[in-house]
């Protein structure tokens, strides 16, 4: 549950992959619309940052 906050800041260690995934956005008729490509990441460690 530590990751379910609106103001969450995280730190992670990982690498960017060479492939990417299409990110879709919702449309009024519930059919996804392609929006942009994002590079895939492989994460090794993730933790919340306390201010």
C-alpha angles and dihedrals in degrees: 000000000000090000097053101088130112095223096044120146117192138190120207139177117216148110134260114244126224093238130069141207129225111242114212130203126211120259129205091255093051093247109127117242118211108246111169145333119253125193114243119244132203111212124202101179134012129182138164118253117226115210 
